[in-house]
């Protein structure tokens, strides 16, 4: 009802999504993997600040730029 969730799917081979998931975990960003190809992040206002969301976006951008 008041939850929030961001689901990410990576275009391309299935292993691309898994590699992004591992990259995010390496950056100490808490996400989870859902088969077959979904990465979930749940930025909750009580626990996360806007900078946490920014770290997620910047980490995804770094991963994208190194592909």
Secondary structure, DSSP 8 states (H G I E B T S, - for coil): -----EEE--SSSHHHHHHHHHHHHHTT---EEETTTEEEE---TTT--HHHHHHHHHHHHHHHHT-
